[in-house]
Structures are given as structure tokens and as C-alpha cells.
Amino acid sequence: MTDTGTAVATADPPLPPDAVRFLPDPARSVPTTMPPEAWGLVMIAARTQDTPATEASLADPAAAHAAPTDLLAGMWLNHQPPPETHRGDLVLRLNPPTDDDRSHTELLTVSNGEWRCAHALTPIPAHWPRTLASSVSLHLLNQANRALHESGNNPVKERTR
């Protein structure tokens, strides 16, 4: 779900009860590591409001989480699932620093039957949900469009008849 260039607020989609919402939430509640029992966070909803005011808020982590039209949500995965069951999914991993590495964020997708890094941020910024929301939103929109195309439904053709 992506809203761009409009000031109209969009109602949030219904989320499962165990979904974790990162936007809109105060910056102080955003984790920079995953819970100990989690392997990753499968992203289930994203929406951004790309206006100059929102983009300017990236300089202020607290303000970056204040835009009421932004949404980023996912569900924790307790273990690494088999890639073949997650074709098209996007998984976020918040990796703590190792001996010779800094903390980093990865967005993983399945490619050629394996989990592969599609995007990474090093180090993890305090406003990572806002930083990643556009990428997640575009990925989810692309997957929805692909699913429509593969199903044979084409809403554009339907409207032009």
C-alpha cells in the first residue's frame, strides 16, 4: 500500500493481533535488535507519505516517526523458514554487531531457492523504520502486482472496457 503526494490519510489495513507495528510509533519504542527468539520479521504492511515535510523529518528521529499516514508492520518469525514457502516475502533482520562488524539491518528475499540480501543498512539508524518504509512499500506493491498478473486479473484492462 503506497500513498504518494497526497495529503489524504488512508485508513490502516486490519493487522493480525500478533503483528508488530513500527510506524507510526515513537522513536523510543523502535528496537535496534531482534528479540532473542526471533530469526526475522516478515513484512506484512507498509505505506509512506512522501511529502517534503516527511522527507525533512529524517534529520530528526522523533519526527520521522510522527507522520500519521506512515505505516510499517510485520510479524516475527521464530526460525528461518524454508525459502520455498516464502516466495515473494520480504524479511527484515536486525543484526547486532559481531567481533569485527557493526550492527546492520538486512531486507531478505528468496532468490533461486535461497534467502538473499536485497538491501542492507550499516549501522542501524535510530529511524530505520522510516528509512526502510519506502523500500518495503515498493516491494509489497510489486509482489501484489505480480500476483494479480499471474492470476490473470488485470484491473487496468477491466476499467478500460
N, C-alpha and C positions, 0 to 999 in steps of 0.2 A: 504494500500500500504506500503510494508515494503522492504527496501533495506538494507541488512546487509553484511558487509565485502567486499564491493566493492567500488572502487574509482570513478566509473562512475556515473555522475549526471543523475538523471531521471527527465524528463520534468514534471512540475506540472500539475495535472489534472485541467480541467476547473472548476472553482468555481462559484456559483451563485453570482450576483453582490452585494448582501447584506451579503455575508459571511465575517466573521471576521478571519483574519489570525494572528496567534500568533508567528509562526516560518515560515520563518526566518524574524524576526523583531528585532530592537534594544531593549535591556532590558528596556530602559527608557519608552518604549511605552506599556509595559505589565501591565495590570491592576491587582490590588490585591483585588478589589471588583467588583461586577457586577453593571451595570447601574441600577438606581433606578427602572426602569420599567421592568426589566428582572427577570424571575424566574430561568432561567438556560441557558446553551449553549449546544445545541445538536451538538455533534462532527460529522463532515462530511468527514474529510480527515486527515490522519496522515502518516508520513513517517519518519524513523530515519536512520541515517548513523552511525552505531555503530562501530567506529574505536577507537583505543586508544587515538588519539588526541581529538576526540569529547568527550569521557568519561572524559578525563583530564580537559576539559573546564568547567566541572561542578563547579570547585572551583572558577571560575571567571564568574559571571553572564553575563557580557557583551559578553564574548567569547562564552558562552553557547548558545547565540542566533545568532552567526555568521556563523555557518555551513550552506552553501547554499543548501545542499541537505536535510536538515530537514524541515518538513512541519507539521503544526498543525493548523487546521481551524475548525470553527463551525459557527452555526447560532443561534442568541439569540432567546429564547422563551419568550414571554411576560407574559405567565401564565403557571401554572402547567397543562400540558395536561393529558387527561385520559390515564392511563397506557396501556390499550388495543390497543391504536393507535400507540404506540411506542415500540412494542415488538422488541427487538434486538438493540434498540438505546442506546447510551451512552450519558449521560448528565452531564456536568460539572457545579458545583455550587461553587462560591467563597463566603464563608460566613464570614461576618465581626464579630469581637468579640462581645460577649454578656456580661452581668454583671459578670458572673463567668467563662467565657470561653475565649480561644484565637481564633484568626481567623483560619479558616481551609478551605481546599479545599476538595470537595467530587466529586467522579465519581459515578453517579447513573445509575442503570439498572432496568428493570422491571423483577420482580420475583414473581411468584404466584399472578399476577394481581396487584402488588403494586410496587411503586418506592422504591428501596432499595440501600443502600450504598454498592458499590463494592470495593471502595478504598478511603482512606482519607489521607490527609497530614495536620499536625498541627505543627507549624504555617505555613502560606502560605509563601514559599520561593520566593525570587525575581526571581528565574529562574524556576518557576513552569511549564512553557510550556515544557521545555527540560526534566524536571523530569518526567512529565506525558506522554510525547510523545510515549515512548515505550509501556506503558500500553494501551494507546488509539489505537495505531497501531495494536497491537496484538488482541485487542477486535474487531476492524473493520475487520481485516483479518479473524478471527474466524467466524464472522457473515456472511461474503461473502462466506466462505467455506460451512457454514451451509445452506445458501440459495441455493447454487449450488447443494448440496447433496439432499435437499428437493425437488428441481425441477427435479431431476432425471439425471441431467447433471453431468458427471464425466470426466473432461478434462484429467485425468491421464489414464483412460481406453481408451479414444479416441486416445491418442497418441501411445498406445501400440498395437493397432490393425494392 
